[in-house]
Amino acid sequence: MCKQINRGWRGCLVTVLSLAAISSTAFADEAWPTKPVRLVVAGPAGGSADILARLLAEGIHQRFEQPVIVESKPGASGSIAIRDVMNQGKTGYTFLVIQSGAVTEVPLAYKVNYQPFSDIKPLAQLSRTGLVLVANKDLKLKNLKDVVKFGQAQKNGVYFASYATGMRGHTSGMLLGQLTQMNMQYVGYKGSPQALVDLMGGQFPLMFDGITTSLPLIRSGKIDAIAVSYPTRIGGLPNVPTFKELGYPELSKAGWFGVWSSPNTPEDIQQKVRDTAIEYFQKPDVQNRVRAIGMEPGNTDTTEDLRADLQDAYTQQATLLKKINYQPQ
C-alpha cells in the first residue's frame, strides 16, 4: 500500500507504472494476435507463393483463431511486396511469402530499392524447389545426351529461354553450355507463360523453367522434361533424373519459398510465426499438397542456417553472372 509521506508517492508511482508496463507487455505478447494477420505475397494470385501463403494462413488461423488475409502484390520482381513488409513490419501483423531468389538473384540482376540481407529476415522455409530443363516435344529429345548431341550440332548455337533475364534459369542454361561445350544462346522472357507457349510452338528448342509452371505441360505430354536442377529427384517428377545424377553436380542448388518478416518485428512474434509455419508444414497432408504443385517440403533450418544458405546462393549466382558479363538492368 502506498502512503503519502515525504517522497513516497513518487517512488510508489514509478513502481506502479513499471509493474503496469511489464504486465501490459506480457499480456500483449501472450495475446498476439488480437486482429487479422496479413501475409503479403510477391506474386500473382494462384501462383506458387500464393498457394503456399494460403496453406500458412490455414496454420496460423487454426492455432490462433484469428483471420489471416493473403494479399497479392506482384510486380517489380518482388520489390513492391518487400517494401510493404518493410513499412508495416514493426506492427507484428504483416509478413511476407516470397522465394529465396528475392535475396539471392533479383538484387544481382536488377536495381532494387531494398537491402536484401538487412531489410527482410527469413523465418522459416515453407517449401524447396528447383528448375527443370524442358524441350519441344517434336524434337524427340528424350534425355540429356540427346540434348547435348543436338546442341553441339547447331552451327549458330542452340537457343533456350527462361522466365527472367539474369535469374537462375538464365545462368543455368549458360552454365550447362559451358559444361557440355554447347553454344547456348539466351532468349529472355518476362514470366513463364508466354515462354512456354513459344517453346511448344517451336520458336526455340529448350527452356529452363520453374517446376511448378512446367509440371502440368509435362504431365499432359505437351513438352518433354530432360533433367531437374535439384539435389534429389522431385516427387512430382519421379522419373526425371537430376543433373547431379547425370554428372553435373554444379546444377543441383535448391531454391526455396519461405515466410519472412521485417527485422523490426518483435522477436517473440517472429518466433510464434516461425514455430507455427514449421509445425504446420510438417503435417503429412500439408506436405502432400506441397508435392502436388511440384515442390518438396521445406527444411526446419534455423534462421541462421537460412541466412548462410542465402549467402552461399548469392555468391554462386554472382559468380555465374560475372562469367557471362551480365550487368544489372
C-alpha positions in Angstrom: 0.0 0.0 0.0 1.3 3.5 -0.9 1.5 6.2 1.9 1.6 9.9 1.4 4.8 10.6 3.3 7.9 12.5 2.1 8.7 11.4 -1.4 6.9 8.1 -1.1 4.3 9.0 -3.7 6.9 9.4 -6.4 8.6 6.1 -5.7 5.3 4.4 -5.4 4.1 5.9 -8.7 7.3 4.8 -10.5 6.9 1.3 -9.1 3.3 1.0 -10.1 3.9 2.3 -13.6 6.8 -0.1 -14.1 4.8 -3.1 -12.9 1.9 -2.0 -15.2 4.2 -1.7 -18.2 5.6 -5.2 -17.5 2.2 -6.6 -17.0 0.9 -4.9 -20.2 3.8 -6.1 -22.3 3.5 -9.7 -21.1 -0.3 -9.6 -21.7 0.2 -8.2 -25.3 2.8 -10.8 -26.1 0.7 -13.6 -24.8 -2.4 -12.4 -26.6 -0.9 -11.9 -30.1 -2.6 -11.9 -32.5 -5.6 -9.7 -31.5 -6.5 -8.7 -35.0 -6.2 -10.2 -38.6 -2.7 -11.1 -39.7 -1.5 -10.1 -43.2 0.5 -12.3 -45.5 1.8 -10.3 -48.4 2.6 -12.4 -51.5 5.2 -11.3 -54.0 3.4 -12.9 -56.9 0.1 -13.3 -58.7 -3.0 -14.8 -57.2 -3.0 -18.6 -57.8 0.8 -18.7 -58.2 3.2 -20.8 -56.1 3.8 -18.2 -53.4 0.0 -17.6 -53.2 -0.7 -21.3 -52.7 1.9 -21.6 -50.0 0.7 -18.4 -48.3 -2.8 -19.8 -48.1 -1.5 -23.0 -46.6 0.3 -20.9 -44.0 -2.8 -18.9 -43.4 -4.6 -22.1 -42.5 -2.0 -23.0 -40.0 -2.0 -19.5 -38.3 -5.8 -19.4 -38.2 -6.0 -22.9 -36.7 -3.5 -22.1 -34.0 -4.5 -18.6 -33.0 -8.2 -18.4 -34.2 -7.7 -15.1 -35.9 -8.4 -14.2 -39.5 -5.5 -14.2 -41.9 -5.5 -12.0 -45.0 -3.5 -13.2 -48.0 -2.7 -10.2 -50.2 -1.1 -10.5 -53.6 1.3 -7.7 -54.6 3.1 -8.8 -57.7 5.5 -6.6 -59.8 8.9 -5.1 -59.7 10.5 -8.5 -59.1 9.1 -8.6 -55.6 10.1 -5.1 -54.6 6.5 -3.9 -54.1 5.7 -6.7 -51.6 9.1 -6.3 -49.8 8.6 -2.6 -49.4 5.2 -3.2 -47.9 6.6 -5.5 -45.3 9.5 -3.1 -44.6 6.9 -0.4 -43.9 4.4 -2.4 -41.9 6.7 -4.9 -40.2 7.0 -3.1 -36.9 3.4 -3.8 -36.2 3.9 -7.5 -35.9 0.9 -8.2 -38.2 2.4 -8.2 -41.7 4.6 -10.9 -43.1 6.0 -11.8 -46.5 5.8 -15.1 -48.5 8.4 -15.0 -51.3 11.1 -17.1 -53.0 14.7 -17.0 -51.8 15.7 -15.6 -55.1 14.4 -12.2 -53.9 17.7 -12.1 -51.9 20.0 -14.3 -54.0 19.1 -13.4 -57.6 17.0 -10.3 -58.0 19.4 -7.8 -56.5 22.2 -9.1 -58.7 20.0 -9.0 -61.9 18.1 -5.7 -61.3 18.4 -2.5 -59.5 16.3 -2.8 -56.4 15.2 -0.4 -53.6 15.9 -2.7 -50.7 18.9 -4.2 -49.0 18.5 -8.0 -49.4 20.3 -9.1 -46.3 19.1 -6.5 -43.9 15.7 -5.3 -44.8 13.9 -8.6 -44.6 14.5 -11.6 -42.4 13.8 -15.3 -43.2 11.8 -17.0 -40.5 11.1 -20.5 -41.9 11.2 -22.5 -45.1 7.8 -23.5 -46.5 9.0 -25.5 -49.5 12.0 -26.3 -51.6 12.1 -26.3 -55.3 14.4 -26.4 -58.4 14.4 -25.9 -62.1 13.6 -28.3 -64.9 15.1 -28.3 -68.4 12.3 -28.9 -70.8 12.3 -29.4 -74.6 9.9 -29.0 -77.5 8.3 -32.5 -77.9 8.6 -32.5 -81.7 12.4 -32.7 -81.4 12.2 -36.1 -79.7 14.9 -35.1 -77.2 14.3 -37.7 -74.5 17.4 -37.3 -72.4 20.4 -35.1 -71.8 22.6 -37.0 -74.2 20.1 -36.2 -76.9 20.1 -32.6 -76.0 23.9 -32.3 -76.0 24.2 -34.1 -79.3 21.5 -31.8 -80.8 23.0 -28.7 -79.3 26.6 -29.4 -80.4 25.3 -29.9 -84.0 23.8 -26.4 -84.2 26.3 -24.2 -86.0 24.8 -21.0 -84.9 24.2 -22.1 -81.3 21.2 -23.6 -79.6 18.5 -21.2 -78.3 17.0 -21.6 -74.9 14.6 -19.4 -72.8 13.8 -18.8 -69.2 11.3 -16.9 -67.2 13.5 -13.8 -66.4 16.8 -12.4 -67.7 19.6 -12.5 -65.1 17.9 -15.1 -62.9 18.8 -18.7 -62.2 17.0 -20.1 -65.3 19.2 -17.8 -67.4 22.5 -18.7 -65.7 21.7 -22.4 -65.5 21.4 -22.6 -69.3 24.7 -20.7 -69.8 26.4 -23.0 -67.2 25.1 -26.1 -68.9 26.5 -24.8 -72.2 29.9 -24.3 -70.6 29.9 -27.8 -69.0 28.8 -29.6 -72.3 30.5 -27.4 -74.9 27.2 -26.3 -76.3 26.9 -22.7 -77.6 23.9 -21.7 -75.7 22.0 -18.6 -76.9 19.6 -17.0 -74.5 16.1 -15.8 -75.2 14.7 -13.6 -72.4 11.0 -13.5 -71.3 9.1 -11.8 -68.5 7.5 -14.8 -66.9 7.0 -18.4 -67.9 3.6 -18.5 -69.6 4.5 -16.9 -72.9 7.8 -18.6 -73.0 6.2 -22.0 -72.6 3.7 -21.2 -75.4 6.6 -20.3 -77.7 8.5 -23.4 -76.7 5.5 -25.5 -77.7 5.2 -23.5 -80.9 8.8 -24.3 -81.9 10.2 -20.8 -81.5 13.2 -22.3 -79.7 14.0 -25.9 -78.6 14.8 -25.6 -74.9 13.8 -23.8 -71.7 14.9 -23.7 -68.1 11.7 -23.2 -66.1 10.4 -23.5 -62.6 9.0 -26.9 -62.0 5.6 -25.7 -60.8 4.8 -23.9 -64.1 6.1 -26.6 -66.4 4.6 -29.6 -64.5 1.1 -29.5 -66.0 2.5 -29.4 -69.5 5.0 -32.2 -68.7 2.2 -34.4 -67.3 0.0 -33.8 -70.3 2.8 -34.7 -72.7 3.0 -31.2 -74.3 6.7 -30.8 -73.5 9.4 -33.2 -72.6 11.3 -33.0 -69.2 15.0 -33.7 -69.6 16.5 -33.2 -66.1 15.9 -31.3 -62.9 18.3 -28.9 -61.2 17.8 -30.1 -57.6 19.9 -32.3 -55.1 17.5 -35.2 -55.4 14.6 -36.3 -57.7 11.4 -34.3 -57.3 8.4 -36.2 -56.0 6.2 -34.6 -58.8 8.6 -35.9 -61.5 10.0 -39.2 -60.1 11.1 -40.4 -63.5 13.1 -37.4 -64.4 16.8 -37.6 -63.4 18.7 -34.8 -61.7 21.7 -33.1 -63.4 23.7 -34.4 -60.5 22.9 -38.0 -61.4 23.9 -37.2 -64.9 27.4 -36.0 -63.9 26.7 -32.2 -63.5 26.6 -31.5 -59.7 27.1 -27.8 -60.5 23.4 -27.8 -61.4 21.9 -29.0 -58.2 21.3 -26.0 -56.0 17.9 -25.8 -54.5 15.8 -22.7 -54.1 13.1 -22.3 -51.6 10.0 -20.4 -50.6 9.7 -19.0 -47.1 7.9 -16.8 -44.7 9.8 -13.6 -43.9 9.4 -10.6 -41.6 10.9 -7.2 -41.1 13.8 -7.4 -38.7 11.9 -4.8 -36.7 9.1 -7.2 -35.9 9.1 -8.1 -32.2 11.2 -11.2 -31.8 8.6 -13.1 -29.8 6.1 -12.7 -32.6 8.7 -13.8 -35.2 9.2 -16.9 -33.1 5.5 -17.6 -33.0 5.1 -17.3 -36.8 8.2 -19.5 -37.3 7.0 -22.2 -34.9 3.6 -22.2 -36.5 4.9 -22.5 -40.0 7.3 -25.3 -39.2 4.7 -27.3 -37.2 2.0 -26.9 -39.9 4.2 -27.6 -42.9 5.5 -30.8 -41.2 2.0 -32.3 -41.3 1.8 -35.2 -43.9 -1.3 -33.9 -45.6 0.2 -30.4 -46.0 3.4 -31.9 -47.4 1.4 -33.9 -49.9 -0.3 -30.7 -51.0 3.2 -29.1 -51.4 4.4 -32.0 -53.5 1.2 -31.8 -55.7 2.4 -28.5 -57.1 5.9 -29.8 -57.9 7.7 -28.8 -54.8 9.3 -30.6 -51.9 8.6 -29.8 -48.2 10.8 -27.2 -46.6 13.5 -28.0 -44.0 13.4 -26.9 -40.4 16.6 -24.9 -40.6 17.2 -22.1 -38.1 17.2 -18.5 -39.2 21.0 -18.6 -39.1 21.1 -21.6 -41.3 18.7 -19.9 -43.8 20.9 -16.8 -43.9 24.0 -18.9 -44.5 22.2 -20.7 -47.4 21.2 -17.4 -48.9 24.7 -16.0 -48.7 26.1 -19.2 -50.4 23.5 -19.0 -53.2 24.1 -15.3 -53.6 27.8 -15.8 -54.1 27.2 -18.6 -56.6 24.8 -16.6 -58.7 27.1 -13.5 -58.6 30.0 -15.7 -59.9 27.9 -17.1 -62.8 26.6 -13.6 -63.8 30.2 -12.4 -63.8 31.2 -15.2 -66.1 28.6 -14.1 -68.7 29.4 -10.4 -68.2 25.9 -9.7 -67.1 25.1 -6.1 -66.0 22.2 -5.3 -63.7 19.2 -3.8 -65.5 
